[in-house]
Amino acid sequence: MISINDLSYYIGDRPIYDNASLFIGPKDRIGLIGLNGTGKSTLLKMIVGDVQKTSGEINMSNETTIGFLNQDLLSYMTDDSILQVAMQAFKETLKLQEQIDQVLKEMEENYRDELVDQLAKLQDRFETNEGYSMQAKAEEILEGIGFSTEDLQRPLREFSGGWRMRVMLAKLLLEKPSLLMLDEPTNHLDLPSIQWLETYLQSYEGACIIVSHDRRFLNASINKIVEVSGYQLNLYSGNYDFYLKEKEMRNEIQQNAFENQQQKIREAERFIERFKAKATKAKQAQSRVKMLEKMDRINAVVDDTPQVDFKFTFRTKSGRHVARLQNVSKSYDDLEILENTDAHIERGDKIAFIGANGKGKSTALRIVAGTEPHEGTVETGHNVTTAFYAQHQLEALNVENEILEELKQAGSGKTEQELRGVLGCFLFSDDEVFKKIKVLSGGEKSRVALAKTLISESNFLMLDEPTNHLDMMSVGILVQALKQFEGTFLLVSHDRDFISKVATKIWYIEDKQIKEYPGTYEEWEWWYNKEQEKKKASQVETAPAKKEKTKAASPKPKPDQESKAIEKEIKQVEGKIEALEADVNRLEADLARPDIYEDQDQMSKTTNRYQSKKAELEKLNTRWEELVEKLG
């Protein structure tokens, strides 16, 4: 589908790619990985033509279509609703709808046979393009990635950058390009939305290239890994876990080959040195010199994974009780987040706060940090010193400071050499530590702020989405750092692999309460799934429960009565849907008959009835979905 041959790209005299090649097949789902700055996003931009290559070829067929989700889309603003923005994906079908409306308007004023023929052709193309279901598809995808039904008619302008990016993702998914390119899509998604996108991509009909630091997301979504390393595109057939094993094996083979070659070189050099002056051996010595000159040298394997040794120290050790929440409530206008909830953090707790966006995780984190107004009490324990990392912490960096100077001001007491070592772990090496904060990218600022947090000598860390904008290696560094950390931390994250490696307790919000599971993420996931299965089984068992005796006062319906009422309404709605679908099919058949257009009044009435029935059918389908969801 797309062939990349001998691709080179230079910034000045610095190579990003040097004669790199890759073929992207029509069903390939590729995870594009590599260190920050190796050119992953640049490659995607070269494929779409936004960046011009230095040399080489990128060839694709005329039929190839490309959808590209990148950070530049964050700047897109409009007063159109998010549903309208997503439906821009159906550009051709929407244009057909406009043409149909125009023809119908013309027929009202000047009925002609040629207009009837034109309308019939347009409606046939509209139906072939599945125009009658395009709105339902847009709603399904928008709700799949986290929007509520009420959100769909809100203007795009009202949403934050992350939510606007979700709308652009929905638009791309609806376009169904032959190549879908997603640059860090999980940065803008919560856990349920990430799981929904995983499932969607598994059955996606086209090819995908995904840049992501989320290991579990890549494992579930891709079938090939392309590693950007050594200015080349190195292909591995398999998911990310397979890549790690395969790379280890390739490195072992390469290292063995390197050592064998070095042994041969040493033997040849000793022979040359020993016999170059001997007339009887001079010819053989010269032959070995030529052999060494022609030899393709094998490079030694370089371990590019830095090991973290921060040697965390605390000014003081915290008391046993780090924080205690009692009867805490929080609401925004009519939206109630927490209601009289309690929670307790003890020294040494490694807690991951998980769940869907909008449930209040970040709000609860700020309440613990003391930066969010609330009802109830939050008590901080004895000798607790806190460091809080969130995306807004990037704004607190002094843009005129150099990176090294910014870390010096963190007050850790570390020497310059120690701070340079920390910065090296966060991929700032040599003279890069003297770059000013104002010239850094968002990802680089994230790394600086994170490094400041980790060296702050605080014994209680609070981290809000710390892995956003980090590459795989930086996430690995953070994992190593938190494993060495002997204090207490509470973090919010949607990266399941990251959580599973660092957390020993799980917090989540349910029924406006902070709930705790005393175990790892895998243990919580297994337990939670079992609990959901029990609830569903319980609902099925209680559905045909015995009727309650009628009382003088009208009591609140019990769960079994509610289930029975819902089942009854579902049957009623299904009957209405069946009847309406029959009406719609009959009206579609009527509108497909050419003779109906000979009677303008009859055609107008039939069209109006058809549109009315379709609207009623959509409402009933929505109601049916709501009832089924209530029933579980």
Buried (B, 14 or more C-beta within 10 A) or exposed (E): BBEBEEBBBBEEEEBBBBEBBBEBEEEBBBBBBBBBBBBBBBBBBBBBEEBEBBEBEBEBEEEBEBBBBBBEBBEBEBEBBBBBBBBBBBEEBBEBBEBBEEBBEBBEEEBEEEBBEBBBEBBEBBBEBEBBEBBEBBBEBBBBBBBEEEBBEBBBEEBEEBBBBBBBBBBBBBBEBBBBBBBBBBBBBBBBBBBBBBEBBEEBEBBBBBBBBBBBBBBBBBBBBBBBBBBBBBBBEBBBEBBBEBBEEBEEEBBEEBEEBEEBBEEBEEBBEEBBEEEEBEEEBEEBBEEBEEEEEBEEBEEEEBEBEBEBEBEEEBBEBBBBBEEBBBBEEEEEBBBEBEBBBBBEBBBBBBBBBEBBBBBBBBBBBEEBEBEBEBEBBEBBBBBBBBBEBBEEBEEEBBBBBBBBEBEBEBEEEBBBBBBBBBBBEEEBBEBBBEEBEEBBBBBBBBBBBBBBBBBBBBBBBBBBBBBBBBBBBBBBBBEEBEBBBBBBBBBBBBBBBBBBBBBBBEEBBBEBBEBBBEBBBEEBEEEEEEEEEEBEEBBEEEEEEEEEEEEEEEEBBBBBEBBEBBEEBEEBBEEBBEBBEEBBEBBEEEEBBEEEEEBEEBBEBBEEBBEBBBEBBEBBBEBEEBBB
